[in-house]
Each structure stands twice: as C-alpha cells, then as structure tokens.
Amino acid sequence: MRALARLVLLAAIVFGALGGVATAQAPVPWTDFKGRFLKPDGRIADNGNDGVSHSEGQGFAMLLAVIANDRPAFDLIWGWTRDHLRREQDALFAWRWVPGAGDPVPDRNDAADGDIFIAWALMRAGSRWEDPGLTEAGAEIRRAIREKLVIEHVGRHLLLPGVEGFRTEGEAGKPGDVIVNPSYLVFPAFLAFHAAAPEEGWDRVIADGFTLLLDARFGRYGLPPDWLVVTGDGRLAPAPGWPPRFGFDAFRVALYLAWGRAPAEQFGPLRGYFTGYAGRLPAWADLATGAIADYQGSRGMRAVAGLVLGVRDVAAEVTQPDDEYYAAVIALLTAAAWHDRAHP
C-alpha cells in the first residue's frame, strides 16, 4: 500500500499536481472576507468563537491573500502572526490569541495545521512575489514541523497535532498511544514541501498519511473521526475524550485529499456519504451509532462536498454576509482548491 501511494505521489508530481507554486493565479472571493474578518492590525477574528484568533486562521488568510495577489494584506497578516504568535523556542506558532485577556496567549502550545498553512503560504508568497526572504521564512517553519511534529510510531510516520500533550508513556518500555487529528494532514502543502526539499522525507509523510486514512474508517459510513488514537500496539480508534464523529474537523480531510489530488481509493466512502445526503448534508455523523446531526452543515461544508463530487458550484457556496468565520473561510479554501486543480 505504501509503495502504491509513493507511485501515485510521483505520478502527481510528474503531472504537475503540486499546485501552489504556479505563478498564474486566479482570485478567490477574498475582498468581502477581508473586509469582515481582517482587523486593521493584521489579526483574523473568529466571530463565532468570541473573536479569538488562531494560528490556522492566520495561515488560511495568508494563503488566500497570496492567491488573491494581495501583498499588502499578506504582509499585514504575516507581521501580526510573527509578532504575536511566534514561539520563542522554535519556528512554530502558539495556537490561540484571546482579545482582552491579561495574557492573550495563555497556552504556548502550537497547532500543526496552523504551522503548516503559515509555512506553505510563505513559500507560495516567496515564489509569487520573488521574495527569497519569505521563501526562507517558510522553509524554516517547514523544517521545524518536520523535526518537532513528525514522529515514527509503530511503523507509521504520524503528524502530532502539537508539540505537547498528544503522546502517552507506554508500560515497561513499550510504545504508548498517540492522538492525531486526521484533518491536519494538509496534503497539498506536503506536496509543495516535498517539491522544495525532497531530502526531508515528505514523501513518506504523504504515503503514510494516505495509508492511515485508508485504515481509519469507522462506522456505517466508513469515515475518519475528528480525532484518532493510534495505540502502542498499532490499533486505530476514535480518540477517547472527543465525540466519535465525522464532524467539524474531519470534513476537512475531504478538502485536503481533493486539493492534494489523492488516489481515487481515498474517496469511495466520502463520495457515498456526500451523495447520500445531497442537498441536506448534516453537520456531523456519529461513527459509533450512525446518528446524524439534526441540522445542516455550513455553506463551507457543502462546498467541500461539491469539490469531492466534482460539482463546481463554488460560486453558490462561497461566503455570504451572514456566515460565521469558519464557514466563510472553508468556502474560500474550497475555491482555492478548485483554482489549484485548474492551474497546476
């Protein structure tokens, strides 16, 4: 399986699937999003979560600004992110900033997806605007991600969700358990990382990520959970401490698989689920009981489903004035995925 995944990866590279380093970019619907969620100092505010900011939101917006060719907004967002979230001990970023708090960064732990998007955005920006300083800033973060967050565990390369708090000690020298978030596997970024630095082993991260997602299918729908445990003896299960759901995290797995031009075998259960609930996509599915949410997923979630099914109706799904931040940004990221797939 891993050999097959590597062959698929090499074929993708040959056929230009690295989308993200191309210089001809089409805009995403960025202006309205910027006007509603970008603060004058460069902070992206999550209006559905008390106005906090996250490293992932900063990274999302940096990437969208590059694709929209908005250098002033990019510089503003990157400057705030660097000045307020950069950790002192490494090139990674604290995951949350809380407005109005005495200490706006009470937890200095990072979030892998935020780190990944910031690095990828900087690399794309350096290529697009021919700025080697941005390229090197992205490379420094990429190297830190590889060193600090990618581990080998029971024969798999796993991406830790953060530097601290996601591993347990095993008994009598045996491996402990590792908690991972499948939606942090940002395959299009990993392809760009591999193209820039093949010696760093990102092909193994991609191949093992594909294998993990094939193995981490649960319940009547055969879908990945928001959070996953990989035990010390290699078993996989929805992680204890979180609802066993395909929900607000895990649906991004579908986005990053489609954006990263993953092998067709990755999409069967996703397509079946999205097709089965066409027009009334639930916000989550319980992988233990089969129950679904009694309310629909957001516009952004529906846009992701359209991407996986090949229905290019992003214009109808893109951010609307009544959308909260998370729904809006996922819709724009889906538009970015459509763009990258059309302009490899």
PyMOL commands that set and color helices and strands:
alter all, ss='L'
color gray80, all
select helices_A, chain A and resi 2-14+30-37+55-67+71-85+112-128+132-148+171-173+182-184+187-196+198-200+202-215+251-259+264-266+268-276+299-309+314-317+325-342
alter helices_A, ss='H'
color red, helices_A
select strands_A, chain A and resi 53-54+96-97+150-153+156-159+178-180+228-230+236-238+245-246+285-286
alter strands_A, ss='S'
color yellow, strands_A
deselect
rebuild
show_as cartoon
